[in-house]
């Protein structure tokens, strides 16, 4: 038997009818247990499930290194992974694959960042430039440049770059060969790691 204290939405525990009381981070809530029914499998529902499964699987790969430390600063009443899935599901197609890399947000945050990313004239390098802020707000000259790069199934997170906001530009060597096309996501992080920018995407073919 379940118990309900402090009114219908406070201090819930156990099961009451088809409601299961639980708590997450001090937030009491009801989970509704679905009634037994045939699992609908219309084409639209299957496509949506595939899309959802694709982004959830992608999030699983990034949870520890990227999602938990960064997205937690923007997640409100949900887990960082849930916010990542909600934000990025539109980038996946009905087969559960990434169909539009420009729709992916690898990071979200309050720091401003407006970057241009292109292949460098030198092989295996990319050039990144950004404008000086007229109104710094929360940004600092010491904000650090970071990169997340994808090429087919390979993913690389580069966080120890020798580039900061006051430099206004950076040339970075990447671990891929000339002629390869890579998906680049650049973003800033504060020096203490407690603030981030939205990621900026570019598709780059290396020279």
Backbone as a ProteinNet text record, in pm:
[ID]
protein_1_A
[PRIMARY]
XXXXXXXXXXXXXXXXXXXXXXXXXXXXXXXXXXXXXXXXXXXXXXXXXXXXXXXXXXXXXXXXXXXXXXXXXXXXXXXXXXXXXXXXXXXXXXXXXXXXXXXXXXXXXXXXXXXXXXXXXXXXXXXXXXXXXXXXXXXXXXXXXXXXXXXXXXXXXXXXXXXXXXXXXXXXXXXXXXXXXXXXXXXXXXXXXXXXXXXXXXXXXXX
[TERTIARY]
83.9	0	87.1	50.5	127.5	79	162.1	129.6	142.6	52.8	59.1	52.6	155.3	159.3	163.2	121.9	130.2	51.5	-65.1	-146.1	-114.9	-184.8	-175.1	-39.3	38.2	163.8	283.9	268.9	381.8	405.4	530.8	566.6	508.2	514.3	454.5	553.2	501.8	585.5	498	557.2	484.4	386	288.4	193.6	51.9	-19.9	-160.8	-235	-310.1	-377.2	-274.7	-292.4	-195.5	-91.3	-82.7	17	128.4	252.3	367.8	437.7	442.6	504.1	654.5	725.8	871.3	922.7	1055.1	1116.5	1249.2	1283.3	1410.8	1463.4	1581.2	1644.5	1549.6	1477.4	1386.8	1254.3	1232.9	1107.7	1019.1	902.9	809.9	725.4	700.5	622.3	552.4	451.6	382.3	425.7	452.8	469.5	345	281.9	159.3	194.6	151	174.5	72	121.5	31.4	-48.7	-171.6	-255.4	-208.1	-236.9	-198.6	-274.1	-198.7	-260.5	-168	-220.5	-137.2	-42.5	79.9	180.2	156	115	87.6	216.2	210	328.8	294.6	233.1	210.8	345.3	351.4	476.9	527.1	434.9	473.3	531.4	470.2	517.6	653.1	670.2	797.8	908.4	878.4	978.2	1018.5	920.4	950.1	1032	1000.6	1078.4	1221.9	1238.7	1373.9	1451.7	1386.2	1448.9	1490	1399.1	1426.8	1538.9	1533.9	1638.2	1774.5	1777.8	1904.4	1968.3	1890.7	1947.5	1981.6	1903.1	1935.2	2065.9	2082.7	2207.3	2326.9	2309	2415.5	2449.7	2347.9	2370.2	2446	2418.7	2488.4	2639.6	2681.6	2824.1	2892	2815	2872.9	2844.9	2771.8	2720.6	2829.7	2931.9	3030.4	3124	3170.4	3272.9	3215.7	3094.9	3042.3	2911.1	2813.2	2678.8	2670.7	2712.8	2698.8	2771.3	2897.3	2966.2	2919.7	2858.9	2822.4	2672.8	2592.3	2448	2380.1	2448	2388.7	2364.9	2439.4	2425.1	2298.4	2237.1	2114.8	1992.7	2015	1903.5	1824.9	1695.3	1607.6	1496.1	1489	1386.6	1391.8	1510.1	1532.6	1680.9	1716.4	1856.9	1927.6	2060.8	2135	2110.7	2104.5	2081.7	1944.8	1842.2	1708.7	1703.7	1773.7	1778.4	1851.5	1960.2	2033.9	1944.5	1871.3	1782	1671.7	1609.8	1501.6	1551.3	1673.1	1729.2	1768.3	1815.6	1879.6	1800.2	1682.9	1609.5	1574.7	1558.5	1522.7	1635.5	1756.7	1870.1	1876.8	1790.9	1793.1	1676.7	1699.8	1596.5	1517.3	1425.4	1336.6	1407.8	1533.7	1611.9	1702.5	1693.4	1773.8	1915.2	1937.4	2069.7	2069.2	2187.2	2198	2176.5	2074.2	2042.5	2083.4	2102.4	2140.4	2234.2	2363.7	2463.2	2452.8	2397.9	2386.2	2283	2192.8	2090.7	2138.3	2251.6	2304.2	2364.6	2332.5	2397.3	2478.3	2610.3	2693.3	2706	2692	2693	2587.1	2540	2449.2	2496.7	2471.6	2514.8	2491.1	2538.4	2512.5	2626.3	2745	2856.8	2835.3	2860.3	2845	2958.7	2924.5	3025.9	2972	3039.9	2999.5	3123.1	3139.1	3265	3249.2	3360.8	3372.5	3479	3446.3	3535.7	3558.7	3683.8	3715	3845	3870.9	3996	4111.5	4222.8	4342.5	4414.2	4500	4580.2	4678.7	4718.5	4808.6	4728.2	4785.9	4712.2	4681.7	4565.9	4525.1	4503.3	4471.7	4447.6	4320.2	4258.9	4141.9	4165.9	4107.9	4115.7	3982	3987.9	3867.7	3888	3789.1	3797.4	3664.8	3672.1	3552.5	3570.9	3460.4	3464.5	3482.1	3537.9	3552.2	3416.3	3387.4	3257.5	3253.9	3149.8	3133.2	3078.3	2996.7	2941.6	2975.8	3084.2	3133.2	3033.1	2949.7	2856.1	2929.8	2890.1	2951.9	3080.8	3114	3231.9	3359.1	3469	3598.2	3702.4	3808.4	3917.1	3977.8	3967.9	4030.4	3944.3	3824	3740.6	3819.1	3806.2	3887.6	3811.6	3883.8	3827.3	3835.6	3726.7	3719.7	3661.2	3693.3	3640.2	3585.8	3476	3424.9	3414.7	3475.8	3483.6	3431.3	3353.9	3304.2	3340.6	3374.8	3399.9	3355.2	3245	3180.2	3148.4	3197.6	3168	3271.3	3372	3480.1	3447.6	3478.4	3450.7	3571.1	3605.3	3720.1	3679.1	3709.1	3686.7	3822	3841.1	3969.2	3947.3	3999.2	3974.8	4101.3	4217.4	4342.7	4407.1	4326.9	4377.9	4440.7	4545.6	4614	4552.3	4425.1	4353.8	4248.2	4240.5	4141.3	4069.4	3962.2	3875.1	3950.7	4044.8	4115.9	4203.2	4231.3	4314.2	4240.9	4108.6	4021.6	4036.3	4135.2	4149.5	4239.7	4230.5	4314.8	4327.2	4443.1	4464.5	4494.6	4417.1	4425.5	4451.3	4550.7	4574.2	4478.8	4416.4	4318.9	4368.7	4326.1	4377.6	4308.7	4299.6	4239	4324	4308.3	4393.8	4338.9	4425.3	4380	4276	4177	4070.6	3951.5	3968.2	3857.1	3761.9	3632.3	3531.3	3488.4	3501.2	3472.9	3364.3	3293.2	3193.7	3258	3271	3341	3241.1	3250.4	3169.1	3264.5	3266.3	3353.2	3269.5	3327	3255.7	3354.9	3309.5	3389.6	3346.5	3442.4	3413.9	3483.6	3424.3	3489	3609.1	3696.6	3818.9	3789.5	3682.3	3648.7	3559.9	3520.9	3441.1	3296	3247.1	3109	3016.6	3069.4	2987.1	3037.4	2943.5	2975.6	2895.8	2938	2861.3	2784.5	2687.8	2631.9	2742.6	2737.1	2836.7	2806.6	2911.6	2900.6	2950.8	2871.7	2902.7	2951.5	3040.3	3080.1	3124.3	3089.9	3139.6	3263.7	3375.4	3504.4	3571.3	3617.1	3699.7	3844.6	3927.9	4065	4150.3	4241.1	4338.2	4453.6
-119.4	0	124	222.8	345.7	444.6	543.9	648.5	784.6	875.8	1012.1	1105.9	1191.7	1287.3	1428.3	1525.1	1666.6	1696.7	1637.5	1665.7	1572.3	1592.1	1498.1	1497.1	1605.5	1612	1621.1	1580.4	1588.4	1457.2	1420.2	1303.8	1175	1149.8	1029.3	913.5	796.1	676.5	555.7	455.4	332.8	346.7	255	245.5	269.9	355.5	379.7	364	253.3	227.5	212.3	290.1	285	396.3	459.7	563.1	508.6	536.2	495.5	621.7	642.7	760.6	744.5	849.7	846	986.6	999.3	1129.6	1134	1249.3	1268.3	1406.7	1411	1537.3	1622.9	1558.8	1631.4	1669.4	1628.7	1659.4	1535.8	1546.9	1435.3	1432.9	1312.2	1304.4	1170.3	1162.2	1037.8	989.6	860.5	797.3	713.4	730.5	658.4	526.8	419.4	286.7	259.4	238.3	218.5	90	95.4	-24.1	-120.8	-248	-347.7	-321.1	-318.9	-294.7	-349.7	-362.4	-403.7	-289.5	-321.7	-221.2	-170.7	-43.2	7.5	20.6	-19	-14.3	43.1	160	227.8	278.2	308.9	355.8	482.3	573.9	698.2	671.8	579.8	548	477.4	388	318	416.9	509.3	608.9	696.4	735.9	820	744.1	615.9	534.8	517.6	498.2	486.6	616.1	727.2	858	878.6	846.1	859.9	765	641.9	545.9	589	653.1	699.8	806.6	906.1	1015.3	968.9	876.6	823.2	744.3	662.2	587	678.4	786.2	883.7	951.9	986.3	1049.4	957	828.2	732.7	737.4	759.5	763.4	887.6	994	1122.4	1161.3	1076	1115.4	1158.7	1078.2	1105.9	1220.6	1223.2	1319.9	1456.9	1460.7	1585.3	1628.4	1539.3	1579.8	1612.5	1522.1	1545.9	1671.3	1693.6	1812	1944.1	1941.7	2066.9	2094.8	1998.2	2021	2033.1	1990.8	2002.8	2148.4	2240.1	2380.7	2442.1	2375.4	2425.5	2339.2	2218.4	2126.7	2170.6	2192.8	2232.6	2129.6	2068.7	1965.3	1851	1822.7	1706.7	1674.4	1555.2	1517.9	1585.4	1601	1654.7	1573.6	1441.4	1357	1381.4	1399.6	1425.7	1557.9	1659.5	1788	1772.9	1696.3	1671.7	1603.5	1501.3	1428.7	1520.3	1596.2	1687.1	1791.3	1841.1	1945	1890.4	1766.1	1715.1	1612.2	1573.8	1468.5	1509.5	1638.3	1683.5	1664.5	1638	1616.6	1473.2	1385.2	1243.4	1209.4	1112	1074.3	954.4	905.9	797.3	663.4	657.2	535.9	545	656	673.1	721.2	776.2	825.9	978.7	1039.2	1184.3	1225.1	1304.9	1346.8	1491.3	1569.9	1710.8	1750.5	1750.4	1781.6	1926.4	2014.4	2154.4	2174.7	2079.3	2089.6	2038.7	1969.4	1916.4	2026.9	2026.4	2111.8	2021.6	2033.5	1952.1	2014.8	2146.9	2216.5	2326	2363	2476.3	2557.9	2686.8	2768.1	2915.7	2995.7	3139.1	3222.1	3162.7	3240.1	3272.4	3395.8	3430.9	3372.7	3337.1	3282.4	3287.7	3357	3367.4	3339.7	3215.6	3172.9	3140.8	3150.9	3102.3	2992.8	2880.7	2764.6	2723.4	2702.7	2662.5	2583.3	2517.5	2444.3	2542.6	2510.1	2591.5	2560.2	2652	2623.4	2510.5	2496	2386.9	2257.9	2144	2017.3	1979.5	1913.4	1858.3	1964.3	2086.7	2193.6	2269.5	2329.5	2413.2	2550.2	2653.1	2789.9	2827.7	2885.6	2930.1	3075.4	3158.6	3299.3	3342.8	3444.3	3495.1	3643.8	3714	3858.8	3898.3	4016.6	4071.4	4120.6	4098.6	4136	4283.7	4352.7	4492.3	4503.9	4404.4	4399.9	4263	4255.9	4125.9	4047.2	4115.4	4046.3	3943.7	3816.2	3713.6	3658.5	3697.3	3643.8	3706.5	3632.3	3679.5	3651	3732.5	3710.1	3571.1	3515.3	3385.5	3266.7	3289.9	3177.6	3091.3	2958.8	2864.2	2807.3	2792.2	2729.3	2577.5	2510.5	2363.9	2317.5	2194.3	2138	1998.1	1967.8	1831	1801	1690.6	1659.6	1519.1	1504.4	1373.8	1347.9	1221.9	1178	1032.7	1010.6	879.5	840.7	727.2	686.3	730.2	803.8	846.1	982	999.3	1124.2	1163.2	1291.4	1342.2	1468	1472.9	1591.1	1652.6	1779.6	1847.3	1964.1	1949.9	2049.1	2118.3	2074.1	2132.3	2220.9	2297.1	2381.8	2508.3	2553	2674	2794.4	2820.7	2931.7	2983.1	3115.3	3176.3	3288.5	3339.7	3435.6	3558.6	3608	3730.2	3712.8	3588.8	3564.8	3599	3587.3	3616.2	3518.7	3430.5	3329.9	3217.9	3104.2	2989.7	2898.1	2837.4	2732.5	2604.4	2501.8	2378.4	2259.7	2179.7	2055.1	1949.1	1876.1	1774.5	1636.4	1531.6	1396.8	1326.4	1396.3	1338.1	1372.4	1295.6	1307.7	1407.3	1466.5	1557	1488.6	1564.2	1511.4	1459.9	1435.9	1388.8	1503.8	1473.5	1571.6	1545.4	1645.8	1630.3	1728.6	1691.3	1777.6	1839.7	1971.8	2041.8	2122.6	2106.7	2184.3	2256.1	2388.2	2468.4	2533.2	2547.5	2612.9	2668.6	2768.2	2826	2769.3	2761	2729.2	2831.5	2862.8	2953.8	2885	2963.9	2909.5	2810.4	2833.9	2743.4	2627.3	2623.9	2513.3	2515.7	2629.3	2638.5	2709.2	2752.7	2818.7	2779.9	2770.8	2727.4	2809.8	2804	2865	2756.9	2798.2	2706.3	2668.8	2548.2	2506.8	2569.6	2591.9	2642.2	2532.6	2499.4	2386.2	2431.7	2351.2	2367.5	2233.1	2206.4	2089.1	2131.7	2064	2107.4	1990.3	2015.3	1919	1963.1	1880.8	1917.9	1924.3	2018.2	2028.9	1932.3
0	0	0	-81.1	-85.3	18.3	43.2	139.3	72.4	108	58.9	178	190.3	300.2	244.2	323	287	159.5	146.2	28.7	-85.9	-196.7	-307.9	-374.4	-361.3	-432.7	-338.7	-215.5	-123.6	-52.8	-33	45.5	-5.9	-134.1	-190.2	-183.1	-161.8	-162.4	-189.3	-253.7	-279.4	-393.6	-397.2	-507.4	-460	-532.2	-504.6	-636.1	-651.7	-777.2	-888.9	-995	-1105.2	-1093.7	-974	-948.7	-861.2	-900.2	-822	-773.5	-642.5	-585.5	-575.8	-607	-597.6	-575.2	-562.6	-540.4	-612.1	-669.8	-739.9	-706.2	-644.3	-603.7	-520.1	-429.6	-342	-403.5	-529.2	-597.7	-595	-525.8	-521.5	-648.6	-700	-822.2	-831.5	-918.1	-949.3	-1086.4	-1095	-1225.7	-1249.9	-1364.4	-1395.8	-1461.4	-1401.6	-1456.9	-1565.7	-1685.6	-1798.8	-1783.3	-1828.3	-1827.3	-1934.6	-1913.9	-2013.6	-2144	-2253.2	-2383.3	-2491	-2608.5	-2720.2	-2756.4	-2782.6	-2816	-2957.8	-2974.3	-3109.1	-3188.9	-3313.8	-3397.7	-3533.9	-3534.4	-3660.9	-3711.5	-3837.9	-3896.5	-3827.7	-3796.7	-3731	-3592.7	-3519.4	-3384	-3388.5	-3483.5	-3497.1	-3531.9	-3624.7	-3662.7	-3544.8	-3464.4	-3349.1	-3245.5	-3228.7	-3134.8	-3182.8	-3312	-3367	-3347.4	-3371.7	-3354.7	-3208	-3119.8	-2976.5	-2933.5	-2981.9	-2948	-2997.2	-3114.6	-3168.6	-3083.7	-3042.7	-2963.4	-2821.8	-2767	-2634.3	-2638.7	-2742.6	-2756.5	-2774.6	-2849.7	-2869.2	-2737.1	-2659.7	-2529.5	-2435	-2442	-2355.3	-2377.5	-2502	-2533	-2476.3	-2456.9	-2417.8	-2272.6	-2201.6	-2070.3	-1972.6	-1954.4	-1850.3	-1887.5	-2012.5	-2051.7	-2090	-2141.6	-2196.2	-2131.8	-2128.1	-2087.9	-1938.7	-1852.7	-1709.4	-1661.5	-1699.4	-1647.8	-1707.6	-1826.6	-1893.9	-1887.5	-1924.3	-1933.4	-1798.1	-1691.9	-1557.9	-1519.9	-1579.7	-1545.9	-1605.5	-1703.1	-1765.4	-1737.7	-1687.9	-1663.2	-1540.3	-1557	-1447.7	-1435.8	-1321	-1294.5	-1395.7	-1447.6	-1532	-1527.5	-1569.6	-1570.3	-1687.9	-1681	-1795.4	-1922.7	-1910.4	-2028.1	-2089.9	-2005.7	-2058.2	-2134.3	-2083.1	-2153.7	-2286.4	-2287.9	-2411.5	-2514.5	-2472.9	-2563.7	-2616.2	-2527.4	-2566.8	-2667.2	-2646.8	-2733.1	-2869.1	-2874.4	-2995.8	-3075	-3030.6	-3099.7	-3242.9	-3267.2	-3402.7	-3502.9	-3455.3	-3546	-3596.9	-3546	-3581.3	-3673.5	-3763.1	-3857.8	-3808.7	-3892.3	-3853.1	-3839.6	-3881.1	-3861.6	-3739	-3667.2	-3547.7	-3574.2	-3694.4	-3731	-3735.6	-3718	-3727.1	-3873.1	-3898	-4034.3	-4061.6	-3956.6	-3974	-3861.1	-3890.4	-3788	-3740.2	-3823.3	-3783.1	-3672.9	-3657	-3552.7	-3417	-3416.3	-3290.3	-3205.3	-3077.9	-2980	-2886.8	-2896.1	-2807.5	-2669.7	-2664	-2535.1	-2537	-2419.6	-2403.9	-2284.4	-2289.2	-2176.7	-2199.3	-2105.6	-2104.4	-2162.2	-2181.5	-2233.7	-2381.8	-2423.9	-2565.8	-2649.4	-2772.9	-2863.9	-3005.5	-3093.2	-3233	-3317.5	-3360.6	-3422.2	-3570.4	-3641.4	-3778.4	-3780.2	-3842.3	-3843	-3987.4	-4025.2	-4162.4	-4163.9	-4276.9	-4292.6	-4304.8	-4240.3	-4252.1	-4383.6	-4429.5	-4547.5	-4520.8	-4396	-4358.4	-4341.6	-4378.7	-4368.7	-4224.6	-4207.2	-4077.6	-3970.8	-4012.9	-3917.2	-3953	-3852.2	-3873.5	-3811.3	-3872.8	-3822.7	-3760.2	-3641.3	-3570.8	-3531.6	-3560.3	-3522.5	-3461.2	-3376.8	-3311.1	-3284.5	-3270	-3254.1	-3108.3	-3089.4	-2955.3	-2907.4	-2782.4	-2728.3	-2690.9	-2736.8	-2698.2	-2556.6	-2519.8	-2383.6	-2324.5	-2248.8	-2201.1	-2117.5	-2038	-1949.3	-1863.7	-1875	-1790.7	-1849.4	-1972.7	-2039.2	-1982.2	-1992.4	-1945.9	-2053.4	-2055.1	-2150.3	-2134.5	-2014	-1986.3	-2026.4	-2078	-2122.7	-2220.7	-2206.5	-2283.1	-2403.1	-2513.1	-2632.7	-2621	-2660.5	-2661.4	-2794.2	-2831.8	-2956.2	-2931.8	-2999.3	-3009.2	-3157.2	-3202	-3344.8	-3370.5	-3477.7	-3519.2	-3664	-3692.2	-3829.9	-3839	-3910.4	-3910.7	-3766.3	-3718.6	-3581.8	-3481.2	-3525.8	-3436.5	-3375.2	-3245.1	-3175.5	-3091.4	-3093.4	-3019.4	-2943.8	-2814.4	-2732	-2699.5	-2736.6	-2715.3	-2619.4	-2496.4	-2391.9	-2342.1	-2383.1	-2334.4	-2440.1	-2510.5	-2616.6	-2558.9	-2622.7	-2579.9	-2650.9	-2619.6	-2682.6	-2586.2	-2573.9	-2486.2	-2559.3	-2499.4	-2566	-2615.7	-2538.2	-2575.7	-2699.1	-2741.2	-2860.1	-2989.9	-2988.2	-3103.2	-3219.8	-3215.5	-3320.7	-3271.5	-3338.4	-3304.2	-3424.7	-3439.1	-3537.7	-3462	-3490.9	-3413	-3505.5	-3472.4	-3545.1	-3492.2	-3583.3	-3544.5	-3586.9	-3516.8	-3543.7	-3660.4	-3775.3	-3894.2	-4015.6	-4121.3	-4238.1	-4340.3	-4423.9	-4530.7	-4620	-4660.1	-4744.2	-4666.3	-4538.4	-4456.2	-4424.5	-4423.4	-4385.3	-4241.7	-4156.8	-4014	-3970.6	-3866.3	-3804	-3680.4	-3680.2	-3572.3	-3489.6	-3356.9	-3263.7	-3169	-3176.1	-3089.9	-2980.3	-2863.2	-2754.1	-2652.6	-2577.1	-2470.6	-2336	-2245.2	-2105.8	-2018	-1904.2	-1810.7	-1748	-1690.1	-1632.5	-1520.9	-1444.2	-1333.9	-1377.7	-1505.9	-1556	-1513.6	-1466.2	-1420.5	-1519.5	-1632.6	-1734.3	-1872.1	-1966.3	-2102.7	-2202.1	-2326.9	-2435.1	-2509.7	-2590.8	-2689	-2788.3	-2837.9	-2936.4	-3072.3	-3148.5	-3286.4	-3380.4	-3481.4	-3568.7	-3705	-3762	-3902	-3956.5	-4081.5	-4152.4	-4229.8	-4206.1	-4261.2	-4334.1	-4455.2	-4527.7	-4516.5	-4458.1	-4429.2	-4555.3	-4557.7	-4666.5	-4643
[MASK]
+++++++++++++++++++++++++++++++++++++++++++++++++++++++++++++++++++++++++++++++++++++++++++++++++++++++++++++++++++++++++++++++++++++++++++++++++++++++++++++++++++++++++++++++++++++++++++++++++++++++++++++++

